[in-house]
Amino acid sequence: MTSRIILVAVTVLFAGGIASGQEHKIKHAELPAAVEKTVMAQSQSATIRGFSIEKEHGQVFYEAELIVEGHAKNILMDAKGQIVEVEEEVVFEQLPATVKTGLLAKAARGEIKKVESLTKHDKLVAYEAQVVTNGKRSEIQVGPEGKALSHEE
């Protein structure tokens, strides 16, 4: 009886996690054909690290985690294989001066650990940085020109 209750609880948590927008790892074989086609086209010179699925606002998305020329690149696609968002690791020192200044100002006394460009529907919309301040991790964002965003991307 107890094991059945635990199994039901785990099933409910898993199903609830997908409904609430959490990512869950999946296998390559679980990708829809259209997503598989996009992944193959986007990963020509990349190493595929893994895949995940998430449901957000009633829509299902698939994410491919890649390593391209030594840096991370995550591609988010809808079930039809259309690319919705790309997060790509960038070198801080190679960012435009206005973006570096904006990120440093938002980080305040924190240390910037990693920066990614965020592209949605083929348009650069933001830069996101992981920051460590007094041992606590957080994320900050600035727009493509280094200015504060009116909303998080």
Kinemage of the C-alpha trace (Angstrom):
@kinemage 1
@onewidth
@group {chain A} dominant
@subgroup {mainchain}
@vectorlist {calphas} color= white
{ca met a 1} P 0.000 0.000 0.000
{ca thr a 2} L 2.776 2.451 0.947
{ca ser a 3} L 4.718 1.810 -2.266
{ca arg a 4} L 1.551 2.426 -4.297
{ca ile a 5} L 1.040 5.799 -2.545
{ca ile a 6} L 4.662 6.756 -3.264
{ca leu a 7} L 4.290 5.730 -6.922
{ca val a 8} L 1.123 7.837 -7.269
{ca ala a 9} L 2.823 10.806 -5.554
{ca val a 10} L 5.849 10.593 -7.864
{ca thr a 11} L 3.581 10.352 -10.921
{ca val a 12} L 1.572 13.397 -9.799
{ca leu a 13} L 4.752 15.397 -9.116
{ca phe a 14} L 6.211 14.500 -12.516
{ca ala a 15} L 3.028 15.371 -14.390
{ca gly a 16} L 2.612 18.558 -12.358
{ca gly a 17} L 6.188 19.555 -13.095
{ca ile a 18} L 5.617 19.455 -16.837
{ca ala a 19} L 2.386 21.424 -16.454
{ca ser a 20} L 4.096 24.143 -14.410
{ca gly a 21} L 6.951 24.833 -16.825
{ca gln a 22} L 9.707 22.764 -15.296
{ca glu a 23} L 12.100 21.012 -17.624
{ca his a 24} L 12.399 17.242 -17.676
{ca lys a 25} L 15.198 15.356 -19.408
{ca ile a 26} L 14.190 13.140 -22.298
{ca lys a 27} L 15.972 10.800 -24.685
{ca his a 28} L 16.837 11.557 -28.302
{ca ala a 29} L 14.328 8.918 -29.435
{ca glu a 30} L 11.501 10.842 -27.722
{ca leu a 31} L 11.853 13.908 -29.991
{ca pro a 32} L 9.108 14.498 -32.568
{ca ala a 33} L 10.306 14.144 -36.172
{ca ala a 34} L 10.123 17.908 -36.852
{ca val a 35} L 12.203 18.679 -33.748
{ca glu a 36} L 14.684 15.945 -34.683
{ca lys a 37} L 15.126 17.540 -38.116
{ca thr a 38} L 15.857 20.968 -36.603
{ca val a 39} L 18.266 19.469 -34.065
{ca met a 40} L 20.201 17.681 -36.814
{ca ala a 41} L 20.465 20.885 -38.857
{ca gln a 42} L 21.571 22.962 -35.839
{ca ser a 43} L 24.070 20.462 -34.447
{ca gln a 44} L 26.240 19.934 -37.544
{ca ser a 45} L 29.526 20.849 -35.828
{ca ala a 46} L 28.309 20.523 -32.249
{ca thr a 47} L 28.334 17.966 -29.470
{ca ile a 48} L 24.833 17.158 -28.249
{ca arg a 49} L 24.722 17.123 -24.432
{ca gly a 50} L 21.057 16.262 -23.992
{ca phe a 51} L 17.402 17.079 -24.463
{ca ser a 52} L 14.546 18.247 -22.298
{ca ile a 53} L 10.837 18.943 -22.588
{ca glu a 54} L 8.726 21.546 -20.845
{ca lys a 55} L 5.187 22.819 -21.006
{ca glu a 56} L 4.639 26.539 -20.665
{ca his a 57} L 1.325 28.372 -21.068
{ca gly a 58} L -0.240 25.192 -22.479
{ca gln a 59} L 2.421 24.765 -25.181
{ca val a 60} L 5.076 22.035 -25.315
{ca phe a 61} L 8.706 23.004 -25.986
{ca tyr a 62} L 11.821 20.923 -26.597
{ca glu a 63} L 15.337 22.030 -25.736
{ca ala a 64} L 18.582 20.756 -27.196
{ca glu a 65} L 21.717 21.379 -25.144
{ca leu a 66} L 24.789 21.679 -27.363
{ca ile a 67} L 28.478 22.447 -27.103
{ca val a 68} L 29.648 24.468 -30.107
{ca glu a 69} L 33.341 25.328 -30.447
{ca gly a 70} L 33.806 24.951 -26.691
{ca his a 71} L 30.832 26.985 -25.479
{ca ala a 72} L 27.264 26.144 -24.471
{ca lys a 73} L 24.339 26.732 -26.819
{ca asn a 74} L 20.755 25.796 -25.950
{ca ile a 75} L 18.050 25.780 -28.611
{ca leu a 76} L 14.375 25.893 -27.603
{ca met a 77} L 11.886 24.660 -30.225
{ca asp a 78} L 8.160 24.189 -30.453
{ca ala a 79} L 6.677 20.794 -31.346
{ca lys a 80} L 6.846 21.724 -35.065
{ca gly a 81} L 10.610 22.199 -34.845
{ca gln a 82} L 10.470 25.998 -35.115
{ca ile a 83} L 13.251 27.684 -33.129
{ca val a 84} L 11.729 29.891 -30.452
{ca glu a 85} L 14.808 30.884 -28.445
{ca val a 86} L 18.576 30.429 -28.490
{ca glu a 87} L 20.789 30.942 -25.450
{ca glu a 88} L 24.454 31.028 -26.388
{ca glu a 89} L 27.407 31.494 -24.082
{ca val a 90} L 29.554 34.503 -24.982
{ca val a 91} L 32.925 35.733 -23.746
{ca phe a 92} L 32.498 38.772 -21.486
{ca glu a 93} L 35.602 40.489 -22.856
{ca gln a 94} L 34.225 40.259 -26.411
{ca leu a 95} L 30.924 41.994 -25.604
{ca pro a 96} L 30.270 45.547 -26.796
{ca ala a 97} L 31.463 48.123 -24.252
{ca thr a 98} L 27.908 49.307 -23.535
{ca val a 99} L 26.803 45.758 -22.689
{ca lys a 100} L 29.803 45.167 -20.393
{ca thr a 101} L 29.114 48.469 -18.616
{ca gly a 102} L 25.412 47.633 -18.208
{ca leu a 103} L 26.103 44.159 -16.828
{ca leu a 104} L 28.775 45.418 -14.420
{ca ala a 105} L 26.414 48.121 -13.134
{ca lys a 106} L 23.615 45.592 -12.541
{ca ala a 107} L 26.010 43.107 -10.923
{ca ala a 108} L 27.110 45.832 -8.476
{ca arg a 109} L 29.513 44.084 -6.070
{ca gly a 110} L 28.756 40.640 -7.486
{ca glu a 111} L 31.096 38.637 -9.687
{ca ile a 112} L 29.923 37.847 -13.217
{ca lys a 113} L 30.520 34.145 -13.873
{ca lys a 114} L 28.893 33.418 -17.243
{ca val a 115} L 27.173 35.481 -19.927
{ca glu a 116} L 24.720 34.299 -22.584
{ca ser a 117} L 23.100 36.062 -25.493
{ca leu a 118} L 19.331 35.516 -25.737
{ca thr a 119} L 17.854 35.410 -29.227
{ca lys a 120} L 14.118 35.040 -29.807
{ca his a 121} L 12.676 34.501 -33.271
{ca asp a 122} L 16.062 35.373 -34.847
{ca lys a 123} L 16.378 38.675 -32.946
{ca leu a 124} L 18.899 39.403 -30.179
{ca val a 125} L 16.746 40.524 -27.246
{ca ala a 126} L 19.068 40.448 -24.222
{ca tyr a 127} L 22.255 39.388 -22.535
{ca glu a 128} L 21.939 37.365 -19.349
{ca ala a 129} L 24.676 36.940 -16.767
{ca gln a 130} L 25.047 34.592 -13.833
{ca val a 131} L 26.290 36.568 -10.841
{ca val a 132} L 27.648 35.464 -7.458
{ca thr a 133} L 27.265 37.944 -4.598
{ca asn a 134} L 28.294 36.912 -1.086
{ca gly a 135} L 28.046 33.246 -2.099
{ca lys a 136} L 24.533 33.586 -3.551
{ca arg a 137} L 23.826 33.019 -7.245
{ca ser a 138} L 21.457 35.195 -9.256
{ca glu a 139} L 20.833 36.209 -12.856
{ca ile a 140} L 20.755 39.659 -14.367
{ca gln a 141} L 19.773 40.866 -17.827
{ca val a 142} L 20.380 43.880 -20.010
{ca gly a 143} L 19.160 44.702 -23.486
{ca pro a 144} L 21.286 44.411 -26.639
{ca glu a 145} L 22.569 47.975 -26.056
{ca gly a 146} L 23.405 47.323 -22.398
{ca lys a 147} L 20.397 49.181 -20.991
{ca ala a 148} L 17.933 47.921 -18.386
{ca leu a 149} L 14.990 45.941 -19.770
{ca ser a 150} L 11.367 46.850 -19.053
{ca his a 151} L 10.760 43.109 -18.422
{ca glu a 152} L 12.832 39.950 -18.097
{ca glu a 153} L 13.261 37.955 -21.287
